[in-house]
């Protein structure tokens, strides 16, 4: 058999082309594969026989590698046949003195098999990617102790999950004002719920709001289209963070190119928002519990524990500054009678009213606590015994003023004990010591006829 | 400090006193794609070649998917390279997608640039209304399929090897390897960013002298697209070179060199 016969009868498609890719020779098997006669093949561009996507790969990858290395093996591309059908093939090419020699193998059977493997692998890759993002997000969210830390973690997860150029997390407060807590989002700054901007719309609709292209931005959100253009942002996806139906905020992702906001994308963004919402609700609940534990629930004043800590720190500060402090212990006179005769509801109202009066009678920075029952404690830093008497009188007067809804025959007054600590006198003291001193002074007031102030100096 | 030179595998050759000539490669390639063009300019130009992050011998660890989700990320790298080398009056030669990267960089900081040479530019590959980019969206999906088919290993089994005498490879083993080495996920992402970007709006803002080199029979960047780029960039020069295909730096380097010399004087 001659070389020519070998070429013609080879079991695979063979072709010779110029370095530019123009076919100069083709065998019968190539005609069979392509459905094109030899005369149609010769003179044609080999690349023109390929499907467009394959042709892009061929031009941008196969040819450069061939030119630089002289050989390319087993490149998978798709031929477009004369009847319009397609055929997966493998190409081997070498670059020689006579131009490019290419062998073309029918890869249909392998392709069918490997195609399903590829699809399975791709789908597994996508799932693994999403799962990885969600798992890392979940771990980062769980270790977030504050709202800010959680929002940082959410912004980082969204950036990782979508390769977003900008991600931002904004939380909305009760009055509908957005606060950007984490991330960076230049064009869509703070805005409010009743506007028609994407964040607000996402909050109002409880659904994601997307801007797929600059044209959509012009049509749907003309107020921000210019700002998006200036920031080179071409697409945006804003997902609400919801606790049930209650909007907590949004997570926004922006891109410098147009992205497909398909169901995969939006599901992942929603899943991140959902996970973050759960943790956010937990963090807020935790914070409320902490507040509850430290403050008196009826009056909102400091509780015994927090008050004791406050006195402790005030003593240290007084020592350091060589400045006096005054501790006032108030025990109400006549309160038990109101409680007994008018019931707890009226009693509670009286306690709240008295708490407000005591709070208002001293400076904003002074500490005011309720020690349980009808006992109140006030700590004033920088106040020596001269001023303490005046403040004690002011407290006494504030408490004894008539109370709404309480008859005059049930008067409420305060027996007040004041302990003044003067570091200049050179004595040490502790919170318990000072509290017990003020308590004793209070009993002295009570024993002397109530509604009066007794002052002792440590 | 940012090690730009290592990150982008920057190479500086030629005449230290010459005008800076910076070559940028396109999708699917590395700086080796300029190996038949760049040497012609060594006598009178300061020649800079580099690999985009993700390609060739760049630092793959620097591949930040958020940064490189748009061509702007690559353009900021170009500006960093120019700043690192402190170059001005730069002639930036961008092939394929690097044409648009050059346009973005020159628009962001025109002070560094003296001229742009755009080889086979296309501001948008996908047809859009009256605009003919040459491809449909489905074609891009097929390209991604093809990338996966070739990089995820399902074609890497044995087809009979074709007989024939290959030209002696021009590149050393190491360079061949780096040129052919591809991280599949980066290739996929870069393909998305390259072929689904739309930079038509950036062309009219180009303020530096621009030469467009258009190949004959280039399906990736067809003549109509070259004409569009020419019409959009104010004062640009369009030269069609008698080379088929999309990689004239390899298939017709002498024409690229001649057209550049003619333009740059």
Interface residues (C-beta under 8 A of the other chain):
Chain A: X12 X14 X19 X20 X21 X22 X45 X47 X48 X51 X52 X53 X54 X55 X56 X57 X59 X60 X61 X63 X64 X65 X67 X68 X69 X70 X71 X73 X74 X75 X76 X77 X78 X90 X92 X93 X94 X95 X96 X97 X101 X102 X103 X105 X107 X110 X114 X115 X117 X118 X121 X122 X159 X163 X164 X165 X214 X232 X234 X255 X256 X257 X258
Chain B: X26 X27 X28 X29 X32 X33 X35 X65 X66 X67 X69 X70 X71 X72 X96 X135 X136 X138 X139 X140 X141 X142 X143 X144 X145 X146 X147 X148 X149 X150 X152 X154 X155 X156 X157 X158 X159 X160 X161 X162 X163 X164 X165 X166 X167 X168 X169 X170 X171 X176 X179 X180 X189 X193 X195 X196 X197 X198 X201 X217 X218 X219 X220 X243 X244 X245 X246 X247 X250 X251
